[in-house]
């Protein structure tokens, strides 16, 4: 059979589609007689915008929609008029949404007129290879572009079999997508590496796939949804992705001058923390929470092969959380490699100093540690299993090792109180030398999250998110099954406290490039510690710590309560009354040299000053799109 694997907008421009590359490799091994080609629709759309707008709609405008406006639904709206044969569809709802939220819609309003022409051209390109089957993957904003393409393919050539999969198809969402869009012959729910080849065998034989787990199919005019697969695939048995076609396309594309191509690898699926302590707000992984990871040797071998083949040194891992085994096997191998790699990894925020140092030695330059908050009580409401002081310590150690630390400050949790934030807000000016969050965001209600599955946690009243009103022309009951995001009455802080948090984080972001708080030993060699304070908003001064104060400050690098500090000092031969330690701690807090988390004090100065470019955005543009389950 002839098969075209498709990934549509709004995939990240600089990265290949892991889903397409992985399925291509899998089919080459399991169905070698098939002719498999790829259509990189996200790349073609960026090219189409660039050329047809005479250079006005650049890849930068594309990525604003793809990355920064994911949770506004704007990328789907651009293509919804194609699906409903009405270029004005949803425009009134979109402008009303923008008026309520302040969201900027100029880009998507300019893009909308090009969508129908692009979909027609995309269908022609896909059909040029005379495919028997077109398989599409959909995550986040890829639903509408994929649906519009599938419909156009069916109108042009009804005999072509259309298949949709991806994390947008997980659970009830996949069944709703299928039954509401008859031009989709099949929808695959769950991991496709086993399901897709089995489905292709049925297509080839002309038989009903009633025995293939997770498949939605048409039984006459009735949409059937097979029971989803029980258990998960052993990820170590999967092949390495094939990115050859992607590299040819990106290197020949006019978009290439706007992006730095990056490789995408997958070491693990699921979340080992979420298996036992599911973070209350997190809807990632859906029905595939079970954690599985490749052996470190296998992951390093895969990265080595891809780097050598494609001559690219930027590597994005899509793992939702790093396997702790990798600190014993994978990372030491990467640390010994002579290549100047730049690796992005999602980690847990309670890593040790030694683990963060190993990440840096292993060429991990970007980490996404899931910090989320600096309040221990709010972190408890999230079920994060970490304290605010530990999160700040992670930020400090990332600064010490020149790791870009990507995080967002989340708020709006049921049960949080103003006092959970006021003390933190008062202390944020002391953190201006550490990497700020990308912003502060009220949490979304995501399908599959504990907040969604257990209304008793605080979101009993909910409805499909407002963003879908300018995307889908479907009854409310169908939307309830189809969408990932929901709206609910706001919980937690609001008003003055919320505004103070947002404003202080804005000040932090502005101050960070020129702020330093640096600790160094005195050149006298007498154990004295010197702290140079060059933070914006603080008087420039130098602090000198001698004797027991120097020893105590070193202890505070770990985070200590006054009682624990007194005990450690006593073991080192310093007898200091508890009252003196408490008074000294208050003085340190007033000078912004420590962070206070309940009774714990944590030293804030760094021991290295990372190079920073004022105004430069060092974030990897993968904070959302990296969360792609290969289904």
BELZIZI-V543438 format. One record per residue. RES is the residue in three letters. SS is DSSP state (@ for helix, = for strand, . for the rest). PSI is psi as a letter, one per 30 degrees, with the letter a starting at -180 (999 if undefined). OMEGA is omega as a letter, one per 40 degrees, with the letter a starting at -180 (* if undefined). Layout:
res=RES ss=SS psi=PSI omega=OMEGA
res=RES ss=SS psi=PSI omega=OMEGA
This chain:
res=UNK ss=. psi=l omega=i
res=UNK ss== psi=k omega=a
res=UNK ss== psi=k omega=i
res=UNK ss== psi=k omega=i
res=UNK ss== psi=k omega=a
res=UNK ss== psi=k omega=i
res=UNK ss== psi=k omega=a
res=UNK ss=. psi=l omega=i
res=UNK ss=. psi=k omega=e
res=UNK ss=. psi=h omega=i
res=UNK ss=. psi=l omega=i
res=UNK ss=. psi=k omega=a
res=UNK ss=. psi=e omega=a
res=UNK ss=. psi=f omega=a
res=UNK ss== psi=k omega=i
res=UNK ss=. psi=l omega=i
res=UNK ss=. psi=j omega=i
res=UNK ss=@ psi=e omega=a
res=UNK ss=@ psi=e omega=a
res=UNK ss=@ psi=e omega=a
res=UNK ss=@ psi=e omega=a
res=UNK ss=@ psi=e omega=i
res=UNK ss=@ psi=e omega=i
res=UNK ss=@ psi=e omega=i
res=UNK ss=@ psi=e omega=a
res=UNK ss=@ psi=e omega=a
res=UNK ss=@ psi=e omega=i
res=UNK ss=@ psi=e omega=i
res=UNK ss=@ psi=e omega=a
res=UNK ss=@ psi=f omega=a
res=UNK ss=. psi=i omega=a
res=UNK ss=. psi=f omega=a
res=UNK ss=. psi=f omega=a
res=UNK ss=. psi=k omega=i
res=UNK ss== psi=j omega=a
res=UNK ss== psi=k omega=i
res=UNK ss== psi=l omega=a
res=UNK ss== psi=k omega=i
res=UNK ss== psi=j omega=a
res=UNK ss== psi=i omega=a
res=UNK ss=@ psi=e omega=i
res=UNK ss=@ psi=e omega=i
res=UNK ss=@ psi=e omega=i
res=UNK ss=@ psi=e omega=i
res=UNK ss=@ psi=e omega=i
res=UNK ss=@ psi=e omega=i
res=UNK ss=@ psi=e omega=a
res=UNK ss=@ psi=e omega=i
res=UNK ss=@ psi=e omega=a
res=UNK ss=@ psi=e omega=a
res=UNK ss=@ psi=e omega=a
res=UNK ss=@ psi=f omega=i
res=UNK ss=. psi=g omega=a
res=UNK ss=. psi=h omega=i
res=UNK ss=. psi=g omega=a
res=UNK ss=. psi=e omega=i
res=UNK ss=. psi=j omega=a
res=UNK ss=. psi=l omega=i
res=UNK ss=@ psi=f omega=i
res=UNK ss=@ psi=e omega=i
res=UNK ss=@ psi=e omega=i
res=UNK ss=@ psi=e omega=a
res=UNK ss=@ psi=f omega=i
res=UNK ss=@ psi=e omega=i
res=UNK ss=@ psi=e omega=a
res=UNK ss=@ psi=e omega=a
res=UNK ss=@ psi=e omega=a
res=UNK ss=@ psi=f omega=a
res=UNK ss=. psi=g omega=i
res=UNK ss=@ psi=e omega=a
res=UNK ss=@ psi=g omega=i
res=UNK ss=@ psi=f omega=i
res=UNK ss=. psi=g omega=a
res=UNK ss=@ psi=e omega=a
res=UNK ss=@ psi=e omega=i
res=UNK ss=@ psi=e omega=a
res=UNK ss=@ psi=e omega=a
res=UNK ss=@ psi=e omega=a
res=UNK ss=@ psi=f omega=a
res=UNK ss=@ psi=e omega=i
res=UNK ss=@ psi=e omega=i
res=UNK ss=@ psi=e omega=a
res=UNK ss=@ psi=e omega=a
res=UNK ss=. psi=g omega=i
res=UNK ss=. psi=h omega=a
res=UNK ss=. psi=j omega=a
res=UNK ss=. psi=f omega=i
res=UNK ss=. psi=f omega=a
res=UNK ss=. psi=k omega=i
res=UNK ss=. psi=f omega=a
res=UNK ss=@ psi=e omega=i
res=UNK ss=@ psi=e omega=i
res=UNK ss=@ psi=e omega=i
res=UNK ss=@ psi=e omega=a
res=UNK ss=@ psi=e omega=i
res=UNK ss=@ psi=e omega=i
res=UNK ss=@ psi=e omega=a
res=UNK ss=@ psi=e omega=i
res=UNK ss=@ psi=e omega=a
res=UNK ss=@ psi=e omega=a
res=UNK ss=@ psi=f omega=a
res=UNK ss=. psi=g omega=i
res=UNK ss=. psi=k omega=a
res=UNK ss=. psi=k omega=a
res=UNK ss=. psi=g omega=a
res=UNK ss=@ psi=e omega=a
res=UNK ss=@ psi=e omega=a
res=UNK ss=@ psi=f omega=i
res=UNK ss=@ psi=e omega=i
res=UNK ss=@ psi=f omega=a
res=UNK ss=@ psi=e omega=a
res=UNK ss=@ psi=e omega=a
res=UNK ss=@ psi=f omega=a
res=UNK ss=@ psi=f omega=a
res=UNK ss=@ psi=e omega=a
res=UNK ss=@ psi=e omega=i
res=UNK ss=@ psi=e omega=i
res=UNK ss=@ psi=e omega=a
res=UNK ss=@ psi=e omega=i
res=UNK ss=@ psi=e omega=i
res=UNK ss=@ psi=e omega=i
res=UNK ss=@ psi=e omega=i
res=UNK ss=@ psi=e omega=i
res=UNK ss=@ psi=e omega=a
res=UNK ss=@ psi=e omega=i
res=UNK ss=@ psi=e omega=a
res=UNK ss=@ psi=f omega=a
res=UNK ss=. psi=f omega=i
res=UNK ss=. psi=g omega=i
res=UNK ss=. psi=h omega=a
res=UNK ss=. psi=l omega=i
res=UNK ss=. psi=e omega=a
res=UNK ss== psi=k omega=i
res=UNK ss== psi=j omega=i
res=UNK ss== psi=k omega=a
res=UNK ss== psi=k omega=i
res=UNK ss== psi=k omega=a
res=UNK ss=. psi=k omega=i
res=UNK ss=. psi=k omega=i
res=UNK ss=@ psi=c omega=a
res=UNK ss=@ psi=g omega=a
res=UNK ss=@ psi=f omega=a
res=UNK ss=@ psi=e omega=a
res=UNK ss=@ psi=e omega=i
res=UNK ss=@ psi=e omega=a
res=UNK ss=@ psi=e omega=i
res=UNK ss=@ psi=e omega=i
res=UNK ss=@ psi=e omega=i
res=UNK ss=@ psi=e omega=a
res=UNK ss=@ psi=e omega=i
res=UNK ss=@ psi=e omega=a
res=UNK ss=@ psi=e omega=i
res=UNK ss=@ psi=e omega=a
res=UNK ss=@ psi=e omega=i
res=UNK ss=@ psi=e omega=a
res=UNK ss=@ psi=e omega=a
res=UNK ss=. psi=i omega=a
res=UNK ss=. psi=f omega=a
res=UNK ss=. psi=f omega=i
res=UNK ss=. psi=k omega=a
res=UNK ss== psi=k omega=i
res=UNK ss== psi=k omega=a
res=UNK ss== psi=k omega=i
res=UNK ss== psi=k omega=i
res=UNK ss== psi=a omega=a
res=UNK ss=. psi=l omega=a
res=UNK ss=@ psi=f omega=i
res=UNK ss=@ psi=f omega=a
res=UNK ss=@ psi=g omega=a
res=UNK ss=. psi=k omega=i
res=UNK ss=. psi=b omega=a
res=UNK ss=@ psi=f omega=a
res=UNK ss=@ psi=e omega=a
res=UNK ss=@ psi=e omega=i
res=UNK ss=@ psi=e omega=i
res=UNK ss=@ psi=e omega=i
res=UNK ss=@ psi=e omega=a
res=UNK ss=@ psi=e omega=a
res=UNK ss=@ psi=f omega=i
res=UNK ss=. psi=f omega=a
res=UNK ss=. psi=i omega=a
res=UNK ss=. psi=f omega=i
res=UNK ss=. psi=f omega=i
res=UNK ss=. psi=j omega=i
res=UNK ss=. psi=e omega=a
res=UNK ss== psi=k omega=i
res=UNK ss== psi=k omega=a
res=UNK ss== psi=k omega=i
res=UNK ss=. psi=k omega=a
res=UNK ss=. psi=a omega=a
res=UNK ss=. psi=k omega=a
res=UNK ss=@ psi=f omega=a
res=UNK ss=@ psi=f omega=i
res=UNK ss=@ psi=e omega=a
res=UNK ss=@ psi=e omega=a
res=UNK ss=@ psi=e omega=i
res=UNK ss=@ psi=e omega=i
res=UNK ss=@ psi=e omega=i
res=UNK ss=@ psi=e omega=i
res=UNK ss=@ psi=e omega=i
res=UNK ss=@ psi=e omega=i
res=UNK ss=@ psi=e omega=i
res=UNK ss=@ psi=e omega=a
res=UNK ss=@ psi=e omega=a
res=UNK ss=@ psi=f omega=a
res=UNK ss=. psi=g omega=a
res=UNK ss=. psi=l omega=a
res=UNK ss=. psi=k omega=a
res=UNK ss=. psi=h omega=a
res=UNK ss=. psi=f omega=i
res=UNK ss=. psi=g omega=a
res=UNK ss=. psi=j omega=a
res=UNK ss=. psi=k omega=i
res=UNK ss=. psi=f omega=a
res=UNK ss== psi=k omega=i
res=UNK ss== psi=k omega=a
res=UNK ss== psi=l omega=a
res=UNK ss== psi=k omega=i
res=UNK ss== psi=i omega=a
res=UNK ss=. psi=b omega=i
res=UNK ss=. psi=g omega=a
res=UNK ss== psi=k omega=i
res=UNK ss== psi=k omega=i
res=UNK ss== psi=k omega=i
res=UNK ss== psi=j omega=i
res=UNK ss=. psi=l omega=i
res=UNK ss=. psi=k omega=a
res=UNK ss=. psi=l omega=a
res=UNK ss=. psi=k omega=i
res=UNK ss=. psi=k omega=a
res=UNK ss=. psi=l omega=a
res=UNK ss=. psi=l omega=a
res=UNK ss=. psi=k omega=i
res=UNK ss=. psi=j omega=a
res=UNK ss=@ psi=f omega=a
res=UNK ss=@ psi=f omega=a
res=UNK ss=@ psi=f omega=a
res=UNK ss=. psi=k omega=i
res=UNK ss=. psi=l omega=i
res=UNK ss=. psi=k omega=a
res=UNK ss=. psi=l omega=i
res=UNK ss=. psi=j omega=a
res=UNK ss=. psi=g omega=a
res=UNK ss=@ psi=e omega=a
res=UNK ss=@ psi=e omega=i
res=UNK ss=@ psi=e omega=a
res=UNK ss=@ psi=e omega=i
res=UNK ss=@ psi=e omega=a
res=UNK ss=@ psi=e omega=a
res=UNK ss=@ psi=e omega=a
res=UNK ss=@ psi=f omega=i
res=UNK ss=@ psi=f omega=a
res=UNK ss=. psi=k omega=i
res=UNK ss=@ psi=f omega=i
res=UNK ss=@ psi=f omega=a
res=UNK ss=@ psi=f omega=a
res=UNK ss=@ psi=f omega=a
res=UNK ss=@ psi=f omega=a
res=UNK ss=. psi=l omega=i
res=UNK ss=. psi=j omega=a
res=UNK ss=. psi=k omega=a
res=UNK ss== psi=k omega=i
res=UNK ss== psi=l omega=i
res=UNK ss== psi=k omega=i
res=UNK ss== psi=l omega=a
res=UNK ss=. psi=j omega=i
res=UNK ss=. psi=f omega=a
res=UNK ss== psi=l omega=i
res=UNK ss== psi=l omega=i
res=UNK ss=. psi=a omega=a
res=UNK ss=. psi=j omega=a
res=UNK ss=@ psi=f omega=i
res=UNK ss=@ psi=e omega=a
res=UNK ss=@ psi=f omega=i
res=UNK ss=@ psi=e omega=a
res=UNK ss=@ psi=f omega=a
res=UNK ss=. psi=i omega=a
res=UNK ss=. psi=j omega=i
res=UNK ss=. psi=k omega=a
res=UNK ss=. psi=f omega=a
res=UNK ss=. psi=f omega=a
res=UNK ss=. psi=k omega=i
res=UNK ss=. psi=g omega=i
res=UNK ss=. psi=l omega=a
res=UNK ss=. psi=f omega=i
res=UNK ss=. psi=c omega=a
res=UNK ss=. psi=g omega=a
res=UNK ss=. psi=h omega=a
res=UNK ss=. psi=f omega=a
res=UNK ss=. psi=k omega=a
res=UNK ss=. psi=k omega=i
res=UNK ss== psi=k omega=i
res=UNK ss== psi=l omega=i
res=UNK ss=. psi=l omega=i
res=UNK ss=. psi=k omega=a
res=UNK ss=@ psi=e omega=i
res=UNK ss=@ psi=e omega=i
res=UNK ss=@ psi=e omega=i
res=UNK ss=@ psi=e omega=a
res=UNK ss=@ psi=e omega=i
res=UNK ss=@ psi=e omega=i
res=UNK ss=@ psi=e omega=i
res=UNK ss=@ psi=e omega=i
res=UNK ss=@ psi=e omega=a
res=UNK ss=@ psi=e omega=a
res=UNK ss=@ psi=e omega=i
res=UNK ss=@ psi=e omega=a
res=UNK ss=@ psi=e omega=a
res=UNK ss=@ psi=e omega=a
res=UNK ss=@ psi=f omega=i
res=UNK ss=. psi=h omega=i
res=UNK ss=. psi=k omega=a
res=UNK ss=. psi=f omega=i
res=UNK ss== psi=k omega=a
res=UNK ss== psi=k omega=i
res=UNK ss== psi=k omega=i
res=UNK ss== psi=k omega=a
res=UNK ss=. psi=g omega=i
res=UNK ss=. psi=k omega=i
res=UNK ss=. psi=f omega=i
res=UNK ss=. psi=k omega=a
res=UNK ss=. psi=k omega=i
res=UNK ss=. psi=k omega=i
res=UNK ss=@ psi=f omega=i
res=UNK ss=@ psi=f omega=a
res=UNK ss=@ psi=f omega=i
res=UNK ss=@ psi=f omega=i
res=UNK ss=. psi=f omega=a
res=UNK ss=. psi=e omega=a
res=UNK ss=@ psi=e omega=a
res=UNK ss=@ psi=e omega=i
res=UNK ss=@ psi=e omega=i
res=UNK ss=@ psi=e omega=i
res=UNK ss=@ psi=e omega=i
res=UNK ss=@ psi=e omega=a
res=UNK ss=. psi=f omega=a
res=UNK ss=. psi=k omega=i
res=UNK ss=. psi=f omega=a
res=UNK ss=. psi=l omega=i
res=UNK ss=. psi=i omega=a
res=UNK ss=. psi=l omega=i
res=UNK ss== psi=j omega=a
res=UNK ss== psi=k omega=i
res=UNK ss== psi=k omega=i
res=UNK ss== psi=k omega=i
res=UNK ss== psi=k omega=a
res=UNK ss=. psi=l omega=i
res=UNK ss=. psi=l omega=a
res=UNK ss=. psi=f omega=a
res=UNK ss=. psi=h omega=i
res=UNK ss=. psi=l omega=i
res=UNK ss=. psi=l omega=i
res=UNK ss=@ psi=e omega=a
res=UNK ss=@ psi=e omega=i
res=UNK ss=@ psi=e omega=i
res=UNK ss=@ psi=e omega=i
res=UNK ss=@ psi=e omega=i
res=UNK ss=@ psi=e omega=i
res=UNK ss=@ psi=e omega=a
res=UNK ss=@ psi=e omega=i
res=UNK ss=@ psi=f omega=a
res=UNK ss=. psi=g omega=i
res=UNK ss=. psi=g omega=i
res=UNK ss== psi=j omega=a
res=UNK ss== psi=f omega=i
res=UNK ss== psi=k omega=i
res=UNK ss== psi=k omega=i
res=UNK ss== psi=j omega=a
res=UNK ss=. psi=g omega=i
res=UNK ss=. psi=h omega=a
res=UNK ss=. psi=e omega=i
res=UNK ss=. psi=e omega=a
res=UNK ss=. psi=l omega=i
res=UNK ss=. psi=g omega=i
res=UNK ss=. psi=k omega=a
res=UNK ss=@ psi=e omega=a
res=UNK ss=@ psi=e omega=i
res=UNK ss=@ psi=e omega=i
res=UNK ss=@ psi=e omega=i
res=UNK ss=@ psi=e omega=i
res=UNK ss=@ psi=f omega=i
res=UNK ss=@ psi=f omega=a
res=UNK ss=. psi=h omega=a
res=UNK ss=. psi=f omega=i
res=UNK ss=. psi=h omega=a
res=UNK ss=. psi=l omega=a
res=UNK ss=. psi=l omega=i
res=UNK ss=@ psi=e omega=i
res=UNK ss=@ psi=e omega=i
res=UNK ss=@ psi=e omega=i
res=UNK ss=@ psi=e omega=i
res=UNK ss=@ psi=e omega=i
res=UNK ss=@ psi=e omega=i
res=UNK ss=@ psi=e omega=i
res=UNK ss=@ psi=e omega=i
res=UNK ss=@ psi=e omega=a
res=UNK ss=@ psi=e omega=i
res=UNK ss=@ psi=e omega=i
res=UNK ss=@ psi=e omega=i
res=UNK ss=@ psi=e omega=a
res=UNK ss=. psi=g omega=i
res=UNK ss=. psi=h omega=i
res=UNK ss=. psi=k omega=i
res=UNK ss== psi=k omega=a
res=UNK ss== psi=j omega=a
res=UNK ss=. psi=k omega=i
res=UNK ss=. psi=l omega=i
res=UNK ss=. psi=k omega=i
res=UNK ss== psi=j omega=a
res=UNK ss== psi=k omega=i
res=UNK ss== psi=l omega=a
res=UNK ss=. psi=g omega=a
res=UNK ss=. psi=k omega=i
res=UNK ss=. psi=k omega=i
res=UNK ss=. psi=f omega=i
res=UNK ss=. psi=l omega=a
res=UNK ss=. psi=l omega=i
res=UNK ss=. psi=e omega=a
res=UNK ss=@ psi=f omega=i
res=UNK ss=@ psi=f omega=a
res=UNK ss=@ psi=e omega=a
res=UNK ss=@ psi=e omega=i
res=UNK ss=@ psi=e omega=i
res=UNK ss=@ psi=e omega=a
res=UNK ss=@ psi=e omega=i
res=UNK ss=@ psi=f omega=a
res=UNK ss=@ psi=f omega=a
res=UNK ss=@ psi=e omega=i
res=UNK ss=@ psi=f omega=i
res=UNK ss=@ psi=f omega=a
res=UNK ss=@ psi=g omega=a
res=UNK ss=. psi=f omega=i
res=UNK ss=. psi=f omega=i
res=UNK ss=. psi=l omega=a
res=UNK ss=. psi=k omega=a
res=UNK ss=. psi=l omega=i
res=UNK ss=. psi=l omega=i
res=UNK ss=. psi=f omega=i
res=UNK ss=. psi=l omega=i
res=UNK ss== psi=k omega=a
res=UNK ss== psi=k omega=i
res=UNK ss== psi=k omega=a
res=UNK ss=. psi=k omega=i
res=UNK ss=. psi=l omega=i
res=UNK ss== psi=j omega=a
res=UNK ss== psi=k omega=i
res=UNK ss=. psi=k omega=i
res=UNK ss=. psi=f omega=i
res=UNK ss=. psi=l omega=i
res=UNK ss=@ psi=e omega=i
res=UNK ss=@ psi=e omega=a
res=UNK ss=@ psi=e omega=a
res=UNK ss=@ psi=f omega=a
res=UNK ss=. psi=i omega=a
res=UNK ss=@ psi=f omega=a
res=UNK ss=@ psi=f omega=i
res=UNK ss=@ psi=f omega=i
res=UNK ss=. psi=f omega=a
res=UNK ss=. psi=i omega=a
res=UNK ss=. psi=e omega=a
res=UNK ss=. psi=k omega=a
res=UNK ss== psi=l omega=i
res=UNK ss== psi=l omega=i
res=UNK ss== psi=k omega=a
res=UNK ss=. psi=k omega=a
res=UNK ss=@ psi=f omega=a
res=UNK ss=@ psi=f omega=a
res=UNK ss=@ psi=f omega=i
res=UNK ss=@ psi=f omega=i
res=UNK ss=@ psi=g omega=i
res=UNK ss=. psi=e omega=a
res=UNK ss=. psi=k omega=i
res=UNK ss=. psi=i omega=a
res=UNK ss=. psi=l omega=i
res=UNK ss=. psi=l omega=a
res=UNK ss=@ psi=e omega=a
res=UNK ss=@ psi=e omega=i
res=UNK ss=@ psi=e omega=i
res=UNK ss=@ psi=e omega=i
res=UNK ss=@ psi=e omega=i
res=UNK ss=@ psi=f omega=a
res=UNK ss=@ psi=e omega=a
res=UNK ss=. psi=l omega=a
res=UNK ss=. psi=e omega=a
res=UNK ss== psi=k omega=a
res=UNK ss== psi=l omega=i
res=UNK ss== psi=k omega=i
res=UNK ss== psi=l omega=i
res=UNK ss=. psi=k omega=a
res=UNK ss=. psi=k omega=i
res=UNK ss=. psi=l omega=i
res=UNK ss=. psi=a omega=a
res=UNK ss=. psi=l omega=i
res=UNK ss=. psi=a omega=i
res=UNK ss=@ psi=b omega=a
res=UNK ss=@ psi=e omega=a
res=UNK ss=@ psi=e omega=i
res=UNK ss=@ psi=e omega=a
res=UNK ss=@ psi=e omega=i
res=UNK ss=@ psi=e omega=i
res=UNK ss=@ psi=e omega=a
res=UNK ss=@ psi=e omega=a
res=UNK ss=@ psi=e omega=a
res=UNK ss=@ psi=e omega=i
res=UNK ss=@ psi=e omega=i
res=UNK ss=@ psi=e omega=i
res=UNK ss=@ psi=e omega=i
res=UNK ss=@ psi=e omega=a
res=UNK ss=@ psi=e omega=a
res=UNK ss=@ psi=e omega=a
res=UNK ss=@ psi=f omega=a
res=UNK ss=@ psi=e omega=a
res=UNK ss=. psi=f omega=a
res=UNK ss=. psi=g omega=a
res=UNK ss=. psi=k omega=i
res=UNK ss== psi=k omega=i
res=UNK ss== psi=j omega=a
res=UNK ss== psi=k omega=i
res=UNK ss== psi=k omega=i
res=UNK ss== psi=k omega=i
res=UNK ss== psi=k omega=i
res=UNK ss=. psi=k omega=i
res=UNK ss=. psi=f omega=i
res=UNK ss=. psi=f omega=i
res=UNK ss=. psi=g omega=a
res=UNK ss=. psi=g omega=a
res=UNK ss=. psi=f omega=i
res=UNK ss=. psi=k omega=i
res=UNK ss== psi=k omega=i
res=UNK ss== psi=k omega=i
res=UNK ss== psi=j omega=i
res=UNK ss== psi=j omega=a
res=UNK ss== psi=j omega=i
res=UNK ss== psi=h omega=i
res=UNK ss=. psi=k omega=i
res=UNK ss=. psi=k omega=i
res=UNK ss=. psi=f omega=i
res=UNK ss=. psi=k omega=i
res=UNK ss=. psi=k omega=i
res=UNK ss=. psi=k omega=a
res=UNK ss== psi=l omega=i
res=UNK ss== psi=k omega=i
res=UNK ss== psi=k omega=i
res=UNK ss== psi=k omega=a
res=UNK ss== psi=k omega=a
res=UNK ss=. psi=l omega=i
res=UNK ss=@ psi=b omega=a
res=UNK ss=@ psi=f omega=i
res=UNK ss=@ psi=e omega=i
res=UNK ss=@ psi=e omega=i
res=UNK ss=@ psi=e omega=a
res=UNK ss=@ psi=e omega=a
res=UNK ss=@ psi=e omega=i
res=UNK ss=@ psi=e omega=i
res=UNK ss=@ psi=e omega=a
res=UNK ss=@ psi=f omega=i
res=UNK ss=. psi=f omega=i
res=UNK ss=. psi=f omega=a
res=UNK ss=. psi=j omega=a
res=UNK ss== psi=k omega=i
res=UNK ss== psi=l omega=i
res=UNK ss=@ psi=e omega=a
res=UNK ss=@ psi=e omega=i
res=UNK ss=@ psi=e omega=i
res=UNK ss=@ psi=e omega=i
res=UNK ss=@ psi=e omega=i
res=UNK ss=@ psi=e omega=a
res=UNK ss=@ psi=e omega=i
res=UNK ss=@ psi=e omega=i
res=UNK ss=@ psi=e omega=i
res=UNK ss=@ psi=f omega=i
res=UNK ss=. psi=g omega=i
res=UNK ss=. psi=g omega=i
res=UNK ss=. psi=j omega=i
res=UNK ss=. psi=j omega=a
res=UNK ss=. psi=k omega=i
res=UNK ss=. psi=k omega=a
res=UNK ss=@ psi=e omega=i
res=UNK ss=@ psi=e omega=i
res=UNK ss=@ psi=e omega=i
res=UNK ss=@ psi=e omega=i
res=UNK ss=@ psi=e omega=i
res=UNK ss=@ psi=e omega=i
res=UNK ss=@ psi=e omega=i
res=UNK ss=@ psi=e omega=i
res=UNK ss=@ psi=e omega=i
res=UNK ss=@ psi=e omega=i
res=UNK ss=@ psi=e omega=a
res=UNK ss=@ psi=e omega=i
res=UNK ss=@ psi=e omega=i
res=UNK ss=. psi=f omega=i
res=UNK ss=. psi=g omega=a
res=UNK ss=. psi=f omega=i
res=UNK ss== psi=l omega=i
res=UNK ss== psi=k omega=a
res=UNK ss== psi=k omega=i
res=UNK ss== psi=j omega=a
res=UNK ss=. psi=c omega=a
res=UNK ss=. psi=f omega=a
res=UNK ss== psi=k omega=i
res=UNK ss== psi=k omega=a
res=UNK ss== psi=k omega=i
res=UNK ss== psi=k omega=a
res=UNK ss=. psi=f omega=a
res=UNK ss=. psi=k omega=i
res=UNK ss== psi=l omega=i
res=UNK ss=. psi=g omega=i
res=UNK ss=. psi=l omega=i
res=UNK ss=. psi=j omega=a
res=UNK ss=. psi=k omega=i
res=UNK ss=. psi=k omega=a
res=UNK ss=. psi=k omega=i
res=UNK ss=. psi=j omega=a
res=UNK ss=. psi=k omega=i
res=UNK ss=. psi=f omega=a
res=UNK ss=. psi=k omega=i
res=UNK ss=. psi=j omega=a
res=UNK ss=. psi=g omega=a
res=UNK ss=. psi=k omega=i
res=UNK ss=. psi=k omega=a
res=UNK ss=. psi=h omega=a
res=UNK ss=. psi=g omega=a
res=UNK ss=. psi=f omega=i
res=UNK ss=. psi=e omega=a
res=UNK ss=. psi=f omega=i
res=UNK ss=. psi=f omega=a
res=UNK ss=. psi=h omega=a
res=UNK ss=. psi=j omega=i
res=UNK ss=. psi=k omega=a
res=UNK ss=. psi=i omega=a
res=UNK ss=. psi=999 omega=*
